[in-house]
Amino acid sequence: MKHLLVFALLLLSNTIINAQNKEFNARVIDAKTKKPVAYATVQFGENSGVITNEEGLFSFVMDTTKTRLDSVYISSMGYQKQGFSLDQATDSLLFITPKTIELTGVYLFNKELGADEIMETMIAKLPINCNRDPIKQRYFLRQSIYGTIEKADFGFEKSSIEELDKSFIDSIQKSIPKRTSYYTETLGNLYKNDKEKKIEVIKAAELYNKNAIGSFEDLAEKLENIFKNNVKPDSYLKIKSGIFSQKIQVDSIMTELEAEEARELEKEMGKDTISGVVSGQRFIFKELLGELFFTENTKLNVVDKTRKYEFSLAGYTDIDAQGVYIINFEPKGSADFRGRFFINIDDFGVMRIEFENVKNLRNFRLLGIFYKETLYSGTMQFTKLSNNKYDLKFANLNFGRWFRIDRPLDVIEKNKNVKGKRKQNELRLNLDFRTSNTNRWELVVFENELIPPTVFDGFEEENTKQATYMPTYNPEFWQGYTIMEPNQAIKNFTANGTE
């Protein structure tokens, strides 16, 4: 009887705990097109909310004993803000209504401007409208990298080293995964001014296949041992690919390998902490912010080369209660992009830009080496700060690349100190290697706080923060934090799921 009572109490307590934490999940749908609404804001408390993913999905867990809410509110650019009961936000579709794009005549102007005049004024006011003041931004950043090996043929022809026979080369070929994926998710604060960026990581996770990396490390160790056992220390390797050749000292290779091992050992001992998540985030922000439409070296050259584009006024709408022009742009002749600007009617600040490339951005071909930049598309949205200048609020950028090498490769060991023939060993291959990859950055800035220069100067990065490795996605990792909902590929990711 005593054991039965204990069991009943445990069962009751578990039921109470489950009742306290309730999960809500739904998909946000455009009521007109019936398509998912990506990157909409779902607010379920004064300072609590999530962002839908590109599939329109969101979920959150609420402690019903602490939070008394009966509704969630969904907002997105171009849509009416709508409220839904919590009962509706459970395993259901939530339809939101697009705003009607008002035509000319709704907004009052001192002078009607054409699309070209609007663009000229916007560009002229960029130095005034873009924020350069020190700022602290609370952000969530997700990076997704997808790689595909389309072909990996080493084309073995001959080898004088017994261990480097055809079966070994074929085993290398088979060990290369056909598809790989790598994800990082980071919540943090970005401190930046006009010239410098500093990162404060609050929490970070990374998903990838450690087993694949381990197999490559084992393979590298095997290759190193084969070379150590078969190649003389005073030899040099002559690497020939077609008409090109390069001479490399074997002992210098070994020195570099030993230096790399030393760095790995140092990292394992905890001395090399800066090379982790903080430096990785700093690199991503350098790349991402360098691709904003107004920066000097951005691929999106619409501002720098307006003469190559045709602009048209598509209508008007509002963002954050601000009236905006909708300016479409299309390429003239050899231009690379099409898309649209959303430009504030009052101060000509850019509040949003959507774009996609209409052709490869780069094509390179020389002596059996091929390289293409096949994709650059995305969305950037900006918000007006308390200093009446604009800064980044949201970005979704996608980069795609394709690479091929189709060339012969000879690795020849030579030694001038050996009597007779200088050539000691030779490995001859005929490479045909093709690969493509896509890199996606999804950034949401939740809070913007202008800060004095002294606060920026006084902030010091903490370089001991490390990302948590996850072989499978764990939704509980981000419980209690405002993030962007993961897509189905991330939810389904397992370390053994790569091919």
C-alpha positions in Angstrom: 0.0 0.0 0.0 2.9 2.3 0.8 4.6 1.8 -2.5 1.3 2.3 -4.3 0.8 5.6 -2.6 4.4 6.8 -3.6 3.7 5.7 -7.2 0.5 7.7 -7.2 2.1 10.8 -5.9 4.9 10.5 -8.5 2.4 10.2 -11.2 0.4 13.1 -10.0 3.5 15.4 -9.7 4.6 14.5 -13.2 1.1 15.4 -14.5 1.2 18.7 -12.6 4.7 19.5 -14.1 3.5 18.7 -17.6 0.4 20.8 -17.1 2.6 23.8 -16.0 4.6 23.7 -19.3 2.5 23.8 -22.4 3.9 23.7 -25.9 2.4 25.8 -28.7 3.3 25.3 -32.4 1.7 26.4 -35.6 2.4 27.5 -39.2 1.7 31.1 -40.3 0.1 31.2 -43.7 -0.7 34.0 -46.2 -4.5 34.1 -46.4 -4.5 35.0 -50.1 -1.7 32.9 -51.6 -1.9 30.0 -49.0 1.9 30.1 -48.8 4.0 30.1 -45.6 5.0 33.5 -44.2 8.7 33.4 -43.5 10.4 35.4 -40.7 7.2 36.8 -39.1 7.3 37.9 -35.5 5.2 35.9 -33.0 4.7 37.8 -29.7 3.3 36.0 -26.7 4.4 38.4 -23.9 5.7 41.9 -23.3 9.3 40.8 -23.9 8.8 37.3 -25.3 8.5 36.1 -28.8 9.9 33.9 -31.6 10.5 34.3 -35.3 9.0 31.9 -37.9 11.4 30.1 -40.1 11.4 30.0 -43.9 8.6 27.4 -43.7 6.4 29.7 -41.7 6.7 27.4 -38.6 7.1 28.5 -35.0 6.9 26.9 -31.5 7.4 27.9 -27.9 6.9 26.5 -24.5 5.1 28.5 -21.8 4.9 28.0 -18.0 1.2 28.5 -17.6 1.5 29.0 -13.8 3.7 32.1 -14.3 2.3 33.5 -17.5 -1.3 34.5 -17.9 -1.9 35.1 -21.6 -4.8 34.3 -23.8 -3.5 35.4 -27.2 -0.4 35.6 -29.5 0.1 38.4 -31.9 1.7 37.9 -35.4 3.2 40.7 -37.4 5.1 40.8 -40.7 6.0 43.4 -43.3 3.1 43.7 -45.7 0.5 42.1 -43.4 -2.1 43.2 -40.9 -1.0 42.6 -37.3 -3.4 39.9 -36.0 -4.1 38.2 -32.7 -4.9 34.6 -32.2 -6.1 32.7 -29.1 -3.6 30.3 -27.5 -6.0 27.4 -28.4 -5.6 28.4 -32.1 -1.8 28.4 -31.8 -1.6 24.7 -31.1 -0.9 22.4 -34.1 -2.8 24.6 -36.5 -2.5 26.9 -39.5 -2.8 30.6 -38.7 -3.8 32.8 -41.7 -2.8 36.4 -41.8 -4.1 38.9 -44.2 -1.9 40.9 -46.6 -2.2 44.7 -46.6 -3.4 46.2 -49.8 -0.7 48.1 -51.6 -2.2 51.6 -52.0 -1.9 53.3 -55.3 -0.9 56.9 -56.1 -3.2 59.5 -54.5 -3.4 58.0 -51.0 -0.2 59.8 -49.9 0.1 63.5 -50.3 3.2 64.9 -51.9 4.6 68.3 -52.6 5.9 66.9 -55.8 5.3 63.6 -57.6 8.7 61.8 -58.0 9.6 59.2 -60.5 11.5 56.0 -59.7 14.8 57.4 -60.9 14.4 60.6 -58.8 13.6 58.5 -55.8 16.6 56.3 -56.2 18.9 59.4 -56.8 17.6 61.0 -53.6 17.9 57.8 -51.6 21.6 57.4 -52.7 22.4 61.0 -52.0 21.0 60.7 -48.5 22.8 57.4 -47.6 25.6 59.2 -45.7 23.0 60.9 -43.5 20.6 57.9 -43.1 23.1 55.1 -42.4 23.9 54.7 -38.7 27.6 55.1 -37.8 27.2 55.7 -34.1 28.3 53.1 -31.5 25.5 50.6 -30.9 24.8 47.4 -29.0 22.6 44.9 -30.8 21.0 41.8 -29.3 21.0 39.3 -32.1 20.3 35.7 -33.1 22.3 34.3 -36.0 21.9 31.0 -37.8 24.4 29.8 -40.4 23.6 26.8 -42.6 26.1 25.3 -44.9 25.1 22.5 -47.4 27.7 20.7 -49.5 27.2 18.2 -52.3 29.9 16.2 -54.0 28.6 15.7 -57.5 31.6 13.6 -58.7 34.8 12.4 -57.1 36.9 10.4 -59.5 40.7 10.3 -58.7 41.4 8.4 -61.9 44.2 6.1 -60.5 46.8 5.3 -63.2 50.0 4.2 -61.5 51.9 4.2 -58.2 55.3 2.9 -57.2 54.5 3.0 -53.5 52.8 -0.3 -52.6 50.5 1.2 -49.9 49.3 3.8 -52.4 47.7 1.3 -54.7 44.4 1.6 -56.6 42.4 0.0 -53.7 43.7 2.6 -51.3 42.9 5.5 -53.6 39.5 4.0 -54.3 38.9 3.8 -50.5 39.6 7.5 -50.2 37.2 8.2 -53.0 34.5 6.2 -51.3 35.1 7.8 -47.9 34.2 11.2 -49.1 30.6 12.0 -48.0 28.3 12.9 -51.0 26.3 15.3 -48.9 27.2 17.3 -45.8 25.5 19.9 -43.7 26.8 22.1 -40.9 24.7 24.5 -38.7 25.5 27.0 -36.1 23.1 29.0 -33.9 24.3 31.9 -31.8 22.6 34.3 -29.4 24.7 37.3 -28.5 25.3 41.0 -28.5 27.1 42.8 -31.3 29.0 46.0 -30.3 30.0 48.1 -33.3 31.0 51.5 -34.4 32.0 52.9 -37.7 35.2 50.9 -37.9 35.2 48.0 -35.4 33.1 45.1 -34.2 33.1 43.3 -30.9 31.1 40.1 -30.0 29.6 39.0 -26.7 28.3 35.4 -27.1 25.5 34.5 -24.7 24.8 31.0 -26.0 25.8 29.0 -29.1 25.2 25.6 -30.6 26.7 23.7 -33.6 25.5 20.7 -35.4 27.7 18.6 -37.7 29.0 15.1 -38.2 32.0 14.6 -35.9 32.4 11.1 -37.2 33.1 12.4 -40.7 35.8 14.7 -39.4 37.3 11.9 -37.4 37.4 9.7 -40.5 39.2 12.4 -42.4 41.7 12.8 -39.6 42.3 9.0 -39.6 42.9 9.2 -43.4 45.3 12.1 -43.0 47.3 10.1 -40.4 47.5 7.1 -42.7 48.8 9.2 -45.6 51.3 10.8 -43.3 52.6 7.4 -42.1 52.8 6.2 -45.7 55.0 9.1 -46.7 57.2 8.9 -43.6 57.8 5.2 -44.3 58.4 5.4 -48.1 59.9 8.9 -48.7 63.4 9.9 -47.8 63.7 12.9 -45.5 66.2 14.7 -47.9 63.9 14.1 -50.9 61.7 16.6 -52.5 58.3 16.2 -54.1 57.6 17.5 -57.6 53.9 18.0 -58.1 52.9 18.3 -61.8 49.4 19.1 -63.1 49.4 19.4 -66.8 52.0 22.0 -67.8 52.5 23.2 -64.3 54.9 21.8 -61.6 56.0 22.8 -58.2 58.9 21.6 -56.0 58.2 21.0 -52.3 60.7 19.8 -49.7 59.5 16.7 -47.8 61.0 17.8 -44.5 59.1 21.1 -44.8 55.8 19.2 -45.1 56.7 17.2 -42.0 57.5 20.4 -40.1 54.2 21.9 -41.1 52.4 18.8 -39.9 54.2 18.9 -36.6 53.3 22.6 -36.2 49.6 21.7 -36.9 49.7 18.9 -34.3 51.2 21.4 -31.8 48.4 23.8 -32.4 45.8 21.0 -31.9 47.4 20.0 -28.7 47.4 23.6 -27.5 43.8 23.9 -28.3 43.0 20.7 -26.4 44.8 22.0 -23.3 42.5 25.1 -23.3 45.0 27.7 -24.3 43.6 28.5 -27.7 40.1 29.6 -26.8 39.8 32.6 -29.1 39.7 30.4 -32.2 36.2 29.3 -31.2 32.8 30.8 -31.5 33.8 34.5 -30.9 36.2 34.6 -33.7 33.8 32.7 -35.9 31.0 35.2 -35.2 33.4 38.1 -35.9 34.3 36.7 -39.3 30.6 36.1 -40.2 29.6 39.7 -39.3 32.6 41.0 -41.2 31.3 39.2 -44.3 27.6 39.8 -43.7 27.8 43.5 -43.0 30.3 43.9 -45.9 27.5 42.7 -48.2 24.9 45.4 -47.2 23.6 47.1 -50.3 25.5 50.4 -49.7 28.9 49.0 -48.8 31.9 49.5 -51.2 32.6 45.9 -52.2 29.2 44.3 -52.0 28.2 41.9 -54.8 24.8 43.7 -54.9 25.9 46.5 -57.1 22.6 48.3 -57.7 23.6 51.5 -55.9 27.1 51.7 -57.5 25.8 50.9 -61.1 22.4 52.4 -61.3 22.8 53.0 -65.0 22.8 49.2 -65.5 19.3 48.9 -64.0 15.8 50.0 -64.9 13.7 51.3 -62.0 9.9 51.5 -61.7 7.5 52.7 -59.0 5.3 49.7 -58.2 3.2 51.5 -55.5 3.2 52.3 -51.8 2.9 50.4 -48.5 3.9 50.9 -44.9 6.6 49.4 -42.7 6.6 50.0 -38.9 3.8 52.6 -39.5 6.1 54.5 -42.0 4.9 55.1 -45.6 7.3 53.7 -48.1 7.8 53.7 -51.9 8.1 50.3 -53.6 10.8 50.6 -56.3 11.3 47.6 -58.5 14.6 47.1 -60.3 15.4 45.0 -63.4 18.7 44.5 -65.2 19.5 46.3 -68.4 21.7 44.1 -70.5 24.6 42.7 -68.5 23.4 43.6 -64.9 23.2 40.8 -62.3 20.1 41.3 -60.2 16.5 42.0 -60.0 14.4 42.9 -56.9 12.8 45.8 -55.1 13.6 48.6 -52.6 11.2 49.8 -49.9 12.2 53.5 -49.4 10.8 55.8 -46.6 8.7 58.5 -48.1 9.7 61.1 -45.6 13.5 60.7 -45.3 14.3 58.4 -48.2 15.9 55.8 -45.9 15.9 52.2 -47.2 13.7 50.1 -44.9 13.9 46.9 -46.9 15.5 45.4 -50.0 14.7 42.0 -51.7 16.9 40.7 -54.5 18.0 37.7 -56.5 20.7 37.1 -59.1 19.5 36.5 -62.7 22.7 34.9 -63.9 26.0 33.5 -62.5 27.9 36.3 -60.8 31.2 34.8 -61.7 32.4 32.3 -64.3 36.1 31.1 -64.3 37.6 28.5 -66.5 41.3 27.9 -67.1 43.2 24.7 -67.9 40.7 22.2 -66.4 39.7 24.4 -63.4 36.1 25.7 -63.3 34.5 28.0 -60.8 31.0 29.6 -60.7 29.2 31.8 -58.2 25.7 30.5 -59.0 23.5 32.1 -56.3 23.3 35.3 -54.3 19.8 36.2 -53.1 18.1 37.5 -50.0 16.4 40.1 -47.9 17.7 42.9 -45.8 15.4 44.9 -43.5 16.4 48.1 -41.6 14.9 50.0 -38.7 15.0 53.6 -37.7 16.9 54.2 -34.4 16.3 57.0 -31.8 19.0 59.1 -33.6 16.8 59.0 -36.8 19.4 56.8 -38.6 18.9 53.3 -39.9 20.6 50.1 -38.9 20.1 46.4 -39.8 17.1 44.6 -38.3 17.0 41.4 -40.3 18.9 39.7 -43.0 18.5 36.4 -44.9 21.4 35.9 -47.4 22.1 32.9 -49.6 25.3 32.2 -51.4 25.8 29.3 -53.9 29.1 28.2 -55.6 30.1 25.4 -57.9 33.7 24.1 -58.5 35.2 21.5 -60.8 38.8 20.3 -61.4 39.5 18.1 -64.3 43.3 17.7 -64.6 46.0 15.1 -64.4 48.1 15.1 -61.2 51.6 13.6 -60.8 53.4 13.4 -57.4 57.0 12.5 -58.0 59.7 11.9 -55.3 63.2 13.0 -56.3 66.4 12.9 -54.4 69.7 14.4 -55.7 71.7 12.6 -53.0 70.9 9.1 -54.3 73.2 7.7 -56.9 71.6 6.8 -60.3 68.1 8.0 -61.0 66.9 11.0 -59.1 63.2 9.8 -59.4 62.4 7.5 -56.4 58.7 7.2 -56.4 55.7 8.4 -58.4 51.9 8.6 -58.0 49.9 9.5 -61.1 46.2 10.4 -61.0 43.7 11.9 -63.4 41.3 14.0 -61.2 37.7 14.7 -62.0 36.2 16.4 -58.9 32.9 18.4 -58.9 31.3 20.0 -55.9 28.7 22.6 -55.0 27.8 24.3 -51.8 25.2 26.8 -50.4 25.8 29.0 -47.4 22.9 30.7 -45.7 23.0 33.4 -43.0 19.8 34.3 -41.1 20.1 37.2 -38.7 17.5 38.8 -36.5 18.3 41.8 -34.4 15.9 42.0 -31.4 17.2 45.1 -29.6 19.1 48.2 -30.6 20.7 50.3 -28.0 22.8 53.4 -28.9 25.8 53.5 -26.5 28.5 56.2 -25.7 31.9 55.6 -27.3 33.3 55.0 -23.8 31.0 52.0 -23.3 32.1 50.5 -26.7 35.8 51.2 -25.9 35.4 49.7 -22.4 33.8 46.4 -23.5 36.2 43.5 -23.7 35.4 40.2 -25.4 35.3 37.0 -23.4 37.1 34.5 -25.6 36.4 31.5 -23.4 32.9 30.9 -24.7 32.5 27.7 -26.7 29.6 26.4 -28.8 27.7 23.4 -27.5 28.1 20.5 -29.9 24.8 18.7 -30.8 24.8 15.4 -32.8 21.0 15.9 -33.1 18.9 19.0 -32.7 17.8 19.6 -29.1 14.8 22.0 -28.9 15.2 22.3 -25.1 18.6 24.0 -25.6 17.0 27.3 -26.5 14.1 27.1 -24.0 13.5 30.5 -22.4 15.3 32.4 -25.2 13.9 34.3 -28.1 15.2 32.7 -31.3 14.2 31.9 -34.9 12.4 28.6 -35.3 14.7 25.9 -36.9 13.6 24.5 -40.3 12.8 20.9 -40.8 16.2 20.0 -42.1 17.8 21.2 -38.8 15.1 19.4 -36.8 15.8 16.2 -38.7 19.6 16.5 -38.6 21.5 13.6 -37.1 25.3 13.1 -37.2 24.8 9.7 -38.9 22.4 11.3 -41.5 25.0 12.4 -44.0 25.8 10.3 -47.0 
